[in-house]
Amino acid sequence: MKVIKLAVLGYGNRGQGYTDYALKHPEEYSVEAIIEKNSEKTNKINQDKVKVFTNLDDFLNSNIKVDIVC
């Protein structure tokens, strides 16, 4: 089965849930990026594993390829 590459737009409760699920199931999903402007929320993210962007334009200009944006 193909691993689905995803970006998470917003790291609130739902965004954290999607990210946690994806990280626990790497055979299904790969979190390529998280886009979140609130630095208090992004400080919780292991940025060695996931690229973090503080605005959508930076993500779009990064040319990171994803299958889904949640």
All heavy atoms as TSV, in Angstrom:
chain	resi	resn	atom	element	x	y	z
A	1	MET	N	N	0.838	-1.177	0.000
A	1	MET	CA	C	0.000	0.000	0.000
A	1	MET	C	C	0.884	1.241	0.000
A	1	MET	O	O	1.915	1.285	0.659
A	1	MET	CB	C	-0.913	-0.006	1.229
A	1	MET	CG	C	-1.713	1.256	1.340
A	1	MET	SD	S	-3.101	1.308	2.511
A	1	MET	CE	C	-2.476	0.658	4.018
A	2	LYS	N	N	0.465	2.254	-0.734
A	2	LYS	CA	C	1.199	3.508	-0.821
A	2	LYS	C	C	1.044	4.303	0.477
A	2	LYS	O	O	-0.054	4.409	1.022
A	2	LYS	CB	C	0.661	4.334	-1.992
A	2	LYS	CG	C	1.296	5.691	-2.106
A	2	LYS	CD	C	0.661	6.510	-3.206
A	2	LYS	CE	C	1.223	7.920	-3.150
A	2	LYS	NZ	N	0.494	8.834	-4.001
A	3	VAL	N	N	2.157	4.860	0.958
A	3	VAL	CA	C	2.118	5.738	2.123
A	3	VAL	C	C	1.592	7.094	1.670
A	3	VAL	O	O	2.092	7.680	0.710
A	3	VAL	CB	C	3.523	5.877	2.755
A	3	VAL	CG1	C	3.513	6.899	3.876
A	3	VAL	CG2	C	4.010	4.522	3.260
A	4	ILE	N	N	0.571	7.589	2.355
A	4	ILE	CA	C	-0.048	8.865	2.016
A	4	ILE	C	C	0.717	9.986	2.713
A	4	ILE	O	O	0.872	9.971	3.932
A	4	ILE	CB	C	-1.527	8.880	2.430
A	4	ILE	CG1	C	-2.277	7.798	1.653
A	4	ILE	CG2	C	-2.141	10.259	2.203
A	4	ILE	CD1	C	-3.683	7.563	2.132
A	5	LYS	N	N	1.200	10.946	1.921
A	5	LYS	CA	C	1.932	12.094	2.452
A	5	LYS	C	C	0.934	13.195	2.774
A	5	LYS	O	O	0.114	13.561	1.942
A	5	LYS	CB	C	2.945	12.599	1.426
A	5	LYS	CG	C	4.018	11.592	1.115
A	5	LYS	CD	C	4.982	12.149	0.108
A	5	LYS	CE	C	6.075	11.139	-0.193
A	5	LYS	NZ	N	7.041	11.689	-1.138
A	6	LEU	N	N	1.012	13.721	4.003
A	6	LEU	CA	C	0.064	14.752	4.373
A	6	LEU	C	C	0.724	15.957	5.010
A	6	LEU	O	O	1.810	15.868	5.569
A	6	LEU	CB	C	-1.043	14.192	5.267
A	6	LEU	CG	C	-0.684	13.660	6.643
A	6	LEU	CD1	C	-0.955	14.722	7.678
A	6	LEU	CD2	C	-1.524	12.450	6.948
A	7	ALA	N	N	0.020	17.074	4.879
A	7	ALA	CA	C	0.366	18.312	5.568
A	7	ALA	C	C	-0.807	18.637	6.478
A	7	ALA	O	O	-1.964	18.431	6.108
A	7	ALA	CB	C	0.603	19.442	4.580
A	8	VAL	N	N	-0.514	19.130	7.661
A	8	VAL	CA	C	-1.545	19.473	8.627
A	8	VAL	C	C	-1.606	20.997	8.719
A	8	VAL	O	O	-0.616	21.640	9.071
A	8	VAL	CB	C	-1.247	18.849	10.006
A	8	VAL	CG1	C	-2.292	19.266	11.023
A	8	VAL	CG2	C	-1.173	17.330	9.895
A	9	LEU	N	N	-2.757	21.547	8.377
A	9	LEU	CA	C	-2.964	22.989	8.403
A	9	LEU	C	C	-3.703	23.329	9.685
A	9	LEU	O	O	-4.896	23.084	9.814
A	9	LEU	CB	C	-3.759	23.435	7.179
A	9	LEU	CG	C	-4.059	24.916	7.037
A	9	LEU	CD1	C	-2.771	25.733	7.028
A	9	LEU	CD2	C	-4.843	25.171	5.763
A	10	GLY	N	N	-2.965	23.840	10.650
A	10	GLY	CA	C	-3.518	24.133	11.971
A	10	GLY	C	C	-3.208	23.000	12.927
A	10	GLY	O	O	-3.438	21.833	12.616
A	11	TYR	N	N	-2.641	23.341	14.072
A	11	TYR	CA	C	-2.222	22.315	15.027
A	11	TYR	C	C	-3.030	22.428	16.315
A	11	TYR	O	O	-2.514	22.418	17.411
A	11	TYR	CB	C	-0.718	22.448	15.282
A	11	TYR	CG	C	-0.092	21.222	15.887
A	11	TYR	CD1	C	-0.070	20.026	15.194
A	11	TYR	CD2	C	0.480	21.259	17.149
A	11	TYR	CE1	C	0.499	18.905	15.747
A	11	TYR	CE2	C	1.063	20.141	17.703
A	11	TYR	CZ	C	1.066	18.967	17.002
A	11	TYR	OH	O	1.640	17.850	17.547
A	12	GLY	N	N	-4.362	22.539	16.143
A	12	GLY	CA	C	-5.266	22.513	17.292
A	12	GLY	C	C	-5.533	21.073	17.682
A	12	GLY	O	O	-4.774	20.163	17.330
A	13	ASN	N	N	-6.634	20.844	18.372
A	13	ASN	CA	C	-6.956	19.487	18.823
A	13	ASN	C	C	-7.051	18.504	17.663
A	13	ASN	O	O	-6.510	17.407	17.721
A	13	ASN	CB	C	-8.269	19.480	19.602
A	13	ASN	CG	C	-8.129	20.135	20.959
A	13	ASN	OD1	O	-7.045	20.188	21.520
A	13	ASN	ND2	N	-9.227	20.648	21.478
A	14	ARG	N	N	-7.758	18.890	16.617
A	14	ARG	CA	C	-7.933	17.983	15.480
A	14	ARG	C	C	-6.608	17.776	14.745
A	14	ARG	O	O	-6.265	16.659	14.371
A	14	ARG	CB	C	-8.998	18.522	14.537
A	14	ARG	CG	C	-9.396	17.515	13.502
A	14	ARG	CD	C	-10.640	17.921	12.794
A	14	ARG	NE	N	-11.757	17.837	13.735
A	14	ARG	CZ	C	-12.996	18.185	13.440
A	14	ARG	NH1	N	-13.280	18.649	12.250
A	14	ARG	NH2	N	-13.957	18.073	14.328
A	15	GLY	N	N	-5.858	18.849	14.529
A	15	GLY	CA	C	-4.569	18.746	13.842
A	15	GLY	C	C	-3.588	17.871	14.611
A	15	GLY	O	O	-2.852	17.080	14.030
A	16	GLN	N	N	-3.599	18.011	15.925
A	16	GLN	CA	C	-2.738	17.170	16.756
A	16	GLN	C	C	-3.170	15.717	16.671
A	16	GLN	O	O	-2.340	14.812	16.626
A	16	GLN	CB	C	-2.756	17.653	18.208
A	16	GLN	CG	C	-2.040	18.970	18.400
A	16	GLN	CD	C	-2.127	19.486	19.825
A	16	GLN	OE1	O	-2.230	18.708	20.772
A	16	GLN	NE2	N	-2.087	20.803	19.974
A	17	GLY	N	N	-4.476	15.489	16.617
A	17	GLY	CA	C	-4.989	14.128	16.498
A	17	GLY	C	C	-4.574	13.476	15.192
A	17	GLY	O	O	-4.137	12.320	15.175
A	18	TYR	N	N	-4.704	14.214	14.096
A	18	TYR	CA	C	-4.274	13.684	12.799
A	18	TYR	C	C	-2.775	13.371	12.815
A	18	TYR	O	O	-2.334	12.335	12.322
A	18	TYR	CB	C	-4.554	14.682	11.680
A	18	TYR	CG	C	-6.003	14.911	11.362
A	18	TYR	CD1	C	-6.465	16.177	11.049
A	18	TYR	CD2	C	-6.921	13.861	11.352
A	18	TYR	CE1	C	-7.800	16.402	10.738
A	18	TYR	CE2	C	-8.252	14.077	11.041
A	18	TYR	CZ	C	-8.682	15.344	10.737
A	18	TYR	OH	O	-9.991	15.567	10.437
A	19	THR	N	N	-2.010	14.286	13.368
A	19	THR	CA	C	-0.558	14.106	13.407
A	19	THR	C	C	-0.177	12.908	14.262
A	19	THR	O	O	0.642	12.079	13.853
A	19	THR	CB	C	0.123	15.379	13.938
A	19	THR	OG1	O	-0.226	16.476	13.089
A	19	THR	CG2	C	1.633	15.219	13.978
A	20	ASP	N	N	-0.765	12.815	15.449
A	20	ASP	CA	C	-0.461	11.688	16.333
A	20	ASP	C	C	-0.790	10.350	15.670
A	20	ASP	O	O	-0.004	9.409	15.735
A	20	ASP	CB	C	-1.225	11.813	17.654
A	20	ASP	CG	C	-0.732	12.951	18.525
A	20	ASP	OD1	O	0.383	13.471	18.261
A	20	ASP	OD2	O	-1.466	13.333	19.455
A	21	TYR	N	N	-1.952	10.285	15.021
A	21	TYR	CA	C	-2.334	9.042	14.352
A	21	TYR	C	C	-1.334	8.694	13.254
A	21	TYR	O	O	-0.892	7.543	13.142
A	21	TYR	CB	C	-3.743	9.143	13.761
A	21	TYR	CG	C	-4.172	7.866	13.098
A	21	TYR	CD1	C	-4.800	6.873	13.833
A	21	TYR	CD2	C	-3.913	7.627	11.746
A	21	TYR	CE1	C	-5.176	5.672	13.235
A	21	TYR	CE2	C	-4.280	6.440	11.144
A	21	TYR	CZ	C	-4.905	5.470	11.892
A	21	TYR	OH	O	-5.260	4.279	11.305
A	22	ALA	N	N	-0.992	9.690	12.451
A	22	ALA	CA	C	-0.069	9.447	11.337
A	22	ALA	C	C	1.302	8.992	11.837
A	22	ALA	O	O	1.904	8.085	11.263
A	22	ALA	CB	C	0.065	10.707	10.488
A	23	LEU	N	N	1.794	9.608	12.900
A	23	LEU	CA	C	3.109	9.236	13.422
A	23	LEU	C	C	3.097	7.829	14.035
A	23	LEU	O	O	4.118	7.141	14.018
A	23	LEU	CB	C	3.588	10.269	14.439
A	23	LEU	CG	C	3.898	11.658	13.863
A	23	LEU	CD1	C	4.237	12.647	14.977
A	23	LEU	CD2	C	5.021	11.597	12.843
A	24	LYS	N	N	1.945	7.397	14.540
A	24	LYS	CA	C	1.821	6.046	15.102
A	24	LYS	C	C	1.609	4.987	14.019
A	24	LYS	O	O	1.726	3.795	14.289
A	24	LYS	CB	C	0.672	5.990	16.099
A	24	LYS	CG	C	0.956	6.755	17.370
A	24	LYS	CD	C	-0.236	6.744	18.301
A	24	LYS	CE	C	0.046	7.606	19.518
A	24	LYS	NZ	N	-1.139	7.746	20.375
A	25	HIS	N	N	1.281	5.425	12.798
A	25	HIS	CA	C	1.000	4.504	11.695
A	25	HIS	C	C	1.814	4.887	10.454
A	25	HIS	O	O	1.247	5.226	9.417
A	25	HIS	CB	C	-0.500	4.503	11.379
A	25	HIS	CG	C	-1.329	4.024	12.514
A	25	HIS	ND1	N	-1.848	4.861	13.470
A	25	HIS	CD2	C	-1.695	2.761	12.871
A	25	HIS	CE1	C	-2.508	4.148	14.354
A	25	HIS	NE2	N	-2.426	2.872	14.028
A	26	PRO	N	N	3.149	4.812	10.565
A	26	PRO	CA	C	3.993	5.236	9.446
A	26	PRO	C	C	3.841	4.358	8.200
A	26	PRO	O	O	4.245	4.768	7.112
A	26	PRO	CB	C	5.409	5.153	10.013
A	26	PRO	CG	C	5.317	4.166	11.129
A	26	PRO	CD	C	3.937	4.335	11.703
A	27	GLU	N	N	3.249	3.201	8.345
A	27	GLU	CA	C	3.003	2.353	7.179
A	27	GLU	C	C	1.838	2.898	6.341
A	27	GLU	O	O	1.689	2.532	5.176
A	27	GLU	CB	C	2.725	0.906	7.606
A	27	GLU	CG	C	1.411	0.674	8.303
A	27	GLU	CD	C	1.342	1.093	9.777
A	27	GLU	OE1	O	2.351	1.555	10.344
A	27	GLU	OE2	O	0.257	0.960	10.355
A	28	GLU	N	N	1.036	3.797	6.933
A	28	GLU	CA	C	-0.106	4.389	6.239
A	28	GLU	C	C	0.137	5.849	5.844
A	28	GLU	O	O	-0.262	6.267	4.760
A	28	GLU	CB	C	-1.351	4.352	7.129
A	28	GLU	CG	C	-1.849	2.977	7.463
A	28	GLU	CD	C	-3.055	3.030	8.365
A	28	GLU	OE1	O	-3.961	3.842	8.108
A	28	GLU	OE2	O	-3.089	2.268	9.349
A	29	TYR	N	N	0.740	6.614	6.755
A	29	TYR	CA	C	0.861	8.063	6.573
A	29	TYR	C	C	2.262	8.567	6.877
A	29	TYR	O	O	2.962	8.027	7.731
A	29	TYR	CB	C	-0.107	8.803	7.507
A	29	TYR	CG	C	-1.548	8.498	7.242
A	29	TYR	CD1	C	-2.224	7.567	8.016
A	29	TYR	CD2	C	-2.229	9.121	6.209
A	29	TYR	CE1	C	-3.550	7.268	7.775
A	29	TYR	CE2	C	-3.560	8.839	5.959
A	29	TYR	CZ	C	-4.217	7.908	6.753
A	29	TYR	OH	O	-5.525	7.612	6.496
A	30	SER	N	N	2.606	9.650	6.198
A	30	SER	CA	C	3.849	10.364	6.463
A	30	SER	C	C	3.506	11.849	6.596
A	30	SER	O	O	2.982	12.458	5.659
A	30	SER	CB	C	4.832	10.163	5.311
A	30	SER	OG	O	5.948	11.003	5.471
A	31	VAL	N	N	3.774	12.431	7.762
A	31	VAL	CA	C	3.520	13.860	7.969
A	31	VAL	C	C	4.699	14.618	7.382
A	31	VAL	O	O	5.816	14.542	7.885
A	31	VAL	CB	C	3.340	14.202	9.462
A	31	VAL	CG1	C	3.088	15.690	9.633
A	31	VAL	CG2	C	2.215	13.389	10.072
A	32	GLU	N	N	4.452	15.320	6.305
A	32	GLU	CA	C	5.498	16.062	5.609
A	32	GLU	C	C	5.656	17.479	6.157
A	32	GLU	O	O	6.739	18.038	6.112
A	32	GLU	CB	C	5.203	16.119	4.111
A	32	GLU	CG	C	5.090	14.759	3.457
A	32	GLU	CD	C	6.388	13.977	3.521
A	32	GLU	OE1	O	7.451	14.553	3.244
A	32	GLU	OE2	O	6.336	12.780	3.859
A	33	ALA	N	N	4.567	18.060	6.658
A	33	ALA	CA	C	4.625	19.437	7.141
A	33	ALA	C	C	3.441	19.738	8.050
A	33	ALA	O	O	2.375	19.142	7.923
A	33	ALA	CB	C	4.611	20.413	5.968
A	34	ILE	N	N	3.678	20.670	8.968
A	34	ILE	CA	C	2.617	21.234	9.793
A	34	ILE	C	C	2.683	22.741	9.618
A	34	ILE	O	O	3.768	23.336	9.705
A	34	ILE	CB	C	2.790	20.851	11.275
A	34	ILE	CG1	C	2.657	19.331	11.442
A	34	ILE	CG2	C	1.791	21.596	12.150
A	34	ILE	CD1	C	2.969	18.824	12.831
A	35	ILE	N	N	1.527	23.354	9.358
A	35	ILE	CA	C	1.455	24.794	9.185
A	35	ILE	C	C	0.672	25.346	10.362
A	35	ILE	O	O	-0.517	25.053	10.528
A	35	ILE	CB	C	0.759	25.179	7.853
A	35	ILE	CG1	C	1.477	24.528	6.664
A	35	ILE	CG2	C	0.734	26.690	7.693
A	35	ILE	CD1	C	0.856	23.286	6.154
A	36	GLU	N	N	1.346	26.120	11.213
A	36	GLU	CA	C	0.729	26.665	12.420
A	36	GLU	C	C	1.441	27.953	12.799
A	36	GLU	O	O	2.669	27.961	12.945
A	36	GLU	CB	C	0.814	25.655	13.560
A	36	GLU	CG	C	0.373	26.165	14.909
A	36	GLU	CD	C	-1.077	26.630	14.944
A	36	GLU	OE1	O	-1.976	25.824	14.691
A	36	GLU	OE2	O	-1.293	27.826	15.215
A	37	LYS	N	N	0.686	29.038	12.976
A	37	LYS	CA	C	1.301	30.323	13.309
A	37	LYS	C	C	1.540	30.522	14.805
A	37	LYS	O	O	2.345	31.346	15.195
A	37	LYS	CB	C	0.470	31.468	12.752
A	37	LYS	CG	C	-0.908	31.593	13.335
A	37	LYS	CD	C	-1.661	32.721	12.674
A	37	LYS	CE	C	-3.078	32.803	13.232
A	37	LYS	NZ	N	-3.830	33.865	12.609
A	38	ASN	N	N	0.878	29.751	15.642
A	38	ASN	CA	C	1.010	29.892	17.087
A	38	ASN	C	C	2.266	29.173	17.577
A	38	ASN	O	O	2.325	27.948	17.590
A	38	ASN	CB	C	-0.237	29.331	17.774
A	38	ASN	CG	C	-0.234	29.516	19.265
A	38	ASN	OD1	O	0.806	29.571	19.901
A	38	ASN	ND2	N	-1.424	29.612	19.831
A	39	SER	N	N	3.256	29.926	18.007
A	39	SER	CA	C	4.533	29.331	18.414
A	39	SER	C	C	4.405	28.473	19.674
A	39	SER	O	O	5.196	27.553	19.872
A	39	SER	CB	C	5.588	30.411	18.626
A	39	SER	OG	O	5.207	31.287	19.671
A	40	GLU	N	N	3.423	28.734	20.527
A	40	GLU	CA	C	3.224	27.885	21.705
A	40	GLU	C	C	2.856	26.466	21.282
A	40	GLU	O	O	3.261	25.506	21.919
A	40	GLU	CB	C	2.141	28.463	22.608
A	40	GLU	CG	C	2.576	29.729	23.324
A	40	GLU	CD	C	1.484	30.282	24.213
A	40	GLU	OE1	O	0.598	29.509	24.650
A	40	GLU	OE2	O	1.529	31.487	24.489
A	41	LYS	N	N	2.102	26.348	20.214
A	41	LYS	CA	C	1.722	25.025	19.714
A	41	LYS	C	C	2.876	24.359	18.968
A	41	LYS	O	O	3.088	23.159	19.098
A	41	LYS	CB	C	0.504	25.125	18.804
A	41	LYS	CG	C	-0.752	25.518	19.538
A	41	LYS	CD	C	-1.920	25.605	18.597
A	41	LYS	CE	C	-3.163	26.055	19.336
A	41	LYS	NZ	N	-4.314	26.173	18.429
A	42	THR	N	N	3.616	25.124	18.185
A	42	THR	CA	C	4.699	24.524	17.400
A	42	THR	C	C	5.879	24.104	18.265
A	42	THR	O	O	6.652	23.253	17.857
A	42	THR	CB	C	5.185	25.468	16.282
A	42	THR	OG1	O	5.633	26.699	16.854
A	42	THR	CG2	C	4.093	25.729	15.268
A	43	ASN	N	N	6.004	24.678	19.453
A	43	ASN	CA	C	7.082	24.267	20.353
A	43	ASN	C	C	6.920	22.826	20.805
A	43	ASN	O	O	7.880	22.190	21.228
A	43	ASN	CB	C	7.149	25.192	21.568
A	43	ASN	CG	C	7.664	26.565	21.218
A	43	ASN	OD1	O	8.373	26.752	20.229
A	43	ASN	ND2	N	7.311	27.544	22.023
A	44	LYS	N	N	5.689	22.285	20.708
A	44	LYS	CA	C	5.416	20.902	21.113
A	44	LYS	C	C	5.842	19.886	20.053
A	44	LYS	O	O	5.884	18.704	20.314
A	44	LYS	CB	C	3.921	20.717	21.365
A	44	LYS	CG	C	3.343	21.576	22.448
A	44	LYS	CD	C	1.841	21.370	22.519
A	44	LYS	CE	C	1.190	22.321	23.499
A	44	LYS	NZ	N	-0.276	22.152	23.521
A	45	ILE	N	N	6.130	20.356	18.846
A	45	ILE	CA	C	6.390	19.472	17.721
A	45	ILE	C	C	7.873	19.131	17.643
A	45	ILE	O	O	8.723	20.015	17.743
A	45	ILE	CB	C	5.945	20.143	16.404
A	45	ILE	CG1	C	4.456	20.481	16.465
A	45	ILE	CG2	C	6.259	19.256	15.208
A	45	ILE	CD1	C	4.003	21.422	15.373
A	46	ASN	N	N	8.197	17.865	17.439
A	46	ASN	CA	C	9.574	17.449	17.216
A	46	ASN	C	C	9.945	17.842	15.785
A	46	ASN	O	O	9.612	17.150	14.835
A	46	ASN	CB	C	9.726	15.950	17.423
A	46	ASN	CG	C	11.141	15.474	17.226
A	46	ASN	OD1	O	12.001	16.190	16.709
A	46	ASN	ND2	N	11.401	14.252	17.645
A	47	GLN	N	N	10.638	18.966	15.645
A	47	GLN	CA	C	10.927	19.502	14.323
A	47	GLN	C	C	12.052	18.755	13.611
A	47	GLN	O	O	12.371	19.061	12.465
A	47	GLN	CB	C	11.191	20.996	14.422
A	47	GLN	CG	C	9.944	21.728	14.885
A	47	GLN	CD	C	10.066	23.232	14.863
A	47	GLN	OE1	O	10.865	23.792	14.134
A	47	GLN	NE2	N	9.262	23.885	15.676
A	48	ASP	N	N	12.623	17.750	14.261
A	48	ASP	CA	C	13.564	16.869	13.573
A	48	ASP	C	C	12.808	15.880	12.686
A	48	ASP	O	O	13.348	15.379	11.708
A	48	ASP	CB	C	14.421	16.090	14.570
A	48	ASP	CG	C	15.381	16.994	15.340
A	48	ASP	OD1	O	15.763	18.058	14.813
A	48	ASP	OD2	O	15.736	16.623	16.474
A	49	LYS	N	N	11.548	15.594	13.038
A	49	LYS	CA	C	10.747	14.624	12.299
A	49	LYS	C	C	9.787	15.268	11.313
A	49	LYS	O	O	9.441	14.671	10.306
A	49	LYS	CB	C	9.943	13.759	13.268
A	49	LYS	CG	C	10.787	12.833	14.115
A	49	LYS	CD	C	9.925	11.911	14.920
A	49	LYS	CE	C	10.789	10.941	15.711
A	49	LYS	NZ	N	9.989	9.923	16.377
A	50	VAL	N	N	9.324	16.485	11.625
A	50	VAL	CA	C	8.303	17.142	10.821
A	50	VAL	C	C	8.717	18.587	10.559
A	50	VAL	O	O	9.112	19.297	11.481
A	50	VAL	CB	C	6.936	17.130	11.540
A	50	VAL	CG1	C	5.876	17.840	10.716
A	50	VAL	CG2	C	6.495	15.711	11.865
A	51	LYS	N	N	8.612	19.022	9.317
A	51	LYS	CA	C	8.909	20.408	8.958
A	51	LYS	C	C	7.731	21.280	9.391
A	51	LYS	O	O	6.581	20.955	9.127
A	51	LYS	CB	C	9.133	20.512	7.448
A	51	LYS	CG	C	9.413	21.879	6.951
A	51	LYS	CD	C	10.796	22.336	7.326
A	51	LYS	CE	C	11.060	23.699	6.688
A	51	LYS	NZ	N	12.043	24.458	7.361
A	52	VAL	N	N	8.042	22.381	10.086
A	52	VAL	CA	C	7.017	23.285	10.589
A	52	VAL	C	C	7.111	24.617	9.858
A	52	VAL	O	O	8.197	25.172	9.703
A	52	VAL	CB	C	7.169	23.501	12.108
A	52	VAL	CG1	C	6.175	24.540	12.613
A	52	VAL	CG2	C	6.999	22.187	12.856
A	53	PHE	N	N	5.953	25.110	9.432
A	53	PHE	CA	C	5.856	26.412	8.773
A	53	PHE	C	C	4.922	27.296	9.588
A	53	PHE	O	O	3.925	26.815	10.125
A	53	PHE	CB	C	5.289	26.261	7.354
A	53	PHE	CG	C	6.179	25.493	6.437
A	53	PHE	CD1	C	6.044	24.123	6.310
A	53	PHE	CD2	C	7.160	26.131	5.702
A	53	PHE	CE1	C	6.865	23.399	5.469
A	53	PHE	CE2	C	7.993	25.416	4.850
A	53	PHE	CZ	C	7.847	24.051	4.738
A	54	THR	N	N	5.236	28.589	9.658
A	54	THR	CA	C	4.403	29.511	10.415
A	54	THR	C	C	3.348	30.196	9.555
A	54	THR	O	O	2.495	30.900	10.087
A	54	THR	CB	C	5.257	30.582	11.125
A	54	THR	OG1	O	6.039	31.273	10.149
A	54	THR	CG2	C	6.154	29.950	12.172
A	55	ASN	N	N	3.410	30.000	8.250
A	55	ASN	CA	C	2.345	30.527	7.395
A	55	ASN	C	C	2.213	29.671	6.142
A	55	ASN	O	O	3.147	28.988	5.732
A	55	ASN	CB	C	2.552	32.013	7.067
A	55	ASN	CG	C	3.758	32.268	6.215
A	55	ASN	OD1	O	3.795	31.837	5.055
A	55	ASN	ND2	N	4.750	32.962	6.755
A	56	LEU	N	N	1.036	29.744	5.555
A	56	LEU	CA	C	0.711	28.906	4.408
A	56	LEU	C	C	1.569	29.232	3.187
A	56	LEU	O	O	1.981	28.325	2.461
A	56	LEU	CB	C	-0.773	29.042	4.071
A	56	LEU	CG	C	-1.307	28.173	2.947
A	56	LEU	CD1	C	-1.081	26.693	3.232
A	56	LEU	CD2	C	-2.779	28.459	2.717
A	57	ASP	N	N	1.863	30.504	2.966
A	57	ASP	CA	C	2.669	30.878	1.802
A	57	ASP	C	C	4.052	30.220	1.832
A	57	ASP	O	O	4.535	29.757	0.802
A	57	ASP	CB	C	2.821	32.395	1.707
A	57	ASP	CG	C	1.539	33.082	1.273
A	57	ASP	OD1	O	0.712	32.427	0.599
A	57	ASP	OD2	O	1.363	34.261	1.608
A	58	ASP	N	N	4.673	30.182	3.005
A	58	ASP	CA	C	5.992	29.539	3.097
A	58	ASP	C	C	5.900	28.056	2.740
A	58	ASP	O	O	6.766	27.516	2.064
A	58	ASP	CB	C	6.589	29.706	4.491
A	58	ASP	CG	C	7.067	31.114	4.761
A	58	ASP	OD1	O	7.193	31.910	3.804
A	58	ASP	OD2	O	7.309	31.424	5.943
A	59	PHE	N	N	4.840	27.398	3.210
A	59	PHE	CA	C	4.649	25.990	2.861
A	59	PHE	C	C	4.456	25.829	1.355
A	59	PHE	O	O	5.087	24.981	0.729
A	59	PHE	CB	C	3.453	25.401	3.608
A	59	PHE	CG	C	3.025	24.071	3.071
A	59	PHE	CD1	C	3.813	22.950	3.245
A	59	PHE	CD2	C	1.843	23.935	2.360
A	59	PHE	CE1	C	3.438	21.710	2.732
A	59	PHE	CE2	C	1.445	22.715	1.851
A	59	PHE	CZ	C	2.249	21.600	2.035
A	60	LEU	N	N	3.586	26.640	0.768
A	60	LEU	CA	C	3.320	26.528	-0.667
A	60	LEU	C	C	4.565	26.808	-1.505
A	60	LEU	O	O	4.779	26.182	-2.541
A	60	LEU	CB	C	2.189	27.473	-1.070
A	60	LEU	CG	C	0.818	27.144	-0.478
A	60	LEU	CD1	C	-0.167	28.252	-0.807
A	60	LEU	CD2	C	0.321	25.797	-0.947
A	61	ASN	N	N	5.418	27.712	-1.052
A	61	ASN	CA	C	6.637	28.039	-1.758
A	61	ASN	C	C	7.754	27.018	-1.526
A	61	ASN	O	O	8.776	27.051	-2.202
A	61	ASN	CB	C	7.134	29.433	-1.387
A	61	ASN	CG	C	6.215	30.510	-1.900
A	61	ASN	OD1	O	5.646	30.375	-2.975
A	61	ASN	ND2	N	6.052	31.576	-1.138
A	62	SER	N	N	7.567	26.103	-0.587
A	62	SER	CA	C	8.606	25.118	-0.265
A	62	SER	C	C	8.680	23.991	-1.285
A	62	SER	O	O	9.650	23.238	-1.296
A	62	SER	CB	C	8.344	24.519	1.114
A	62	SER	OG	O	7.239	23.625	1.068
A	63	ASN	N	N	7.651	23.840	-2.076
A	63	ASN	CA	C	7.567	22.762	-3.064
A	63	ASN	C	C	7.550	21.364	-2.448
A	63	ASN	O	O	7.917	20.390	-3.092
A	63	ASN	CB	C	8.690	22.862	-4.094
A	63	ASN	CG	C	8.519	24.091	-4.961
A	63	ASN	OD1	O	7.421	24.424	-5.363
A	63	ASN	ND2	N	9.619	24.772	-5.232
A	64	ILE	N	N	7.136	21.275	-1.188
A	64	ILE	CA	C	6.946	19.966	-0.567
A	64	ILE	C	C	5.697	19.343	-1.185
A	64	ILE	O	O	4.644	19.974	-1.258
A	64	ILE	CB	C	6.789	20.084	0.958
A	64	ILE	CG1	C	8.114	20.534	1.582
A	64	ILE	CG2	C	6.328	18.763	1.574
A	64	ILE	CD1	C	8.041	20.774	3.081
A	65	LYS	N	N	5.823	18.135	-1.652
A	65	LYS	CA	C	4.710	17.436	-2.313
A	65	LYS	C	C	3.947	16.597	-1.297
A	65	LYS	O	O	4.543	15.826	-0.538
A	65	LYS	CB	C	5.227	16.533	-3.424
A	65	LYS	CG	C	6.080	17.240	-4.451
A	65	LYS	CD	C	5.285	18.281	-5.203
A	65	LYS	CE	C	6.168	18.913	-6.277
A	65	LYS	NZ	N	5.753	20.238	-6.618
A	66	VAL	N	N	2.626	16.781	-1.258
A	66	VAL	CA	C	1.771	16.001	-0.368
A	66	VAL	C	C	0.569	15.493	-1.150
A	66	VAL	O	O	0.219	16.032	-2.199
A	66	VAL	CB	C	1.305	16.809	0.869
A	66	VAL	CG1	C	2.491	17.223	1.728
A	66	VAL	CG2	C	0.504	18.036	0.454
A	67	ASP	N	N	-0.059	14.470	-0.611
A	67	ASP	CA	C	-1.276	13.928	-1.195
A	67	ASP	C	C	-2.531	14.573	-0.596
A	67	ASP	O	O	-3.536	14.725	-1.272
A	67	ASP	CB	C	-1.348	12.404	-0.971
A	67	ASP	CG	C	-0.185	11.675	-1.600
A	67	ASP	OD1	O	0.079	11.898	-2.805
A	67	ASP	OD2	O	0.495	10.916	-0.894
A	68	ILE	N	N	-2.440	14.945	0.698
A	68	ILE	CA	C	-3.593	15.471	1.422
A	68	ILE	C	C	-3.130	16.627	2.316
A	68	ILE	O	O	-2.081	16.565	2.933
A	68	ILE	CB	C	-4.224	14.397	2.326
A	68	ILE	CG1	C	-4.751	13.230	1.505
A	68	ILE	CG2	C	-5.331	14.976	3.190
A	68	ILE	CD1	C	-5.225	12.069	2.348
A	69	VAL	N	N	-4.001	17.640	2.417
A	69	VAL	CA	C	-3.852	18.697	3.426
A	69	VAL	C	C	-5.041	18.556	4.355
A	69	VAL	O	O	-6.188	18.600	3.926
A	69	VAL	CB	C	-3.822	20.102	2.805
A	69	VAL	CG1	C	-3.740	21.165	3.890
A	69	VAL	CG2	C	-2.645	20.235	1.836
A	70	CYS	N	N	-4.765	18.323	5.642
A	70	CYS	CA	C	-5.823	18.165	6.637
A	70	CYS	C	C	-6.020	19.464	7.369
A	70	CYS	O	O	-5.078	20.118	7.724
A	70	CYS	CB	C	-5.458	17.106	7.664
A	70	CYS	SG	S	-5.197	15.481	6.978
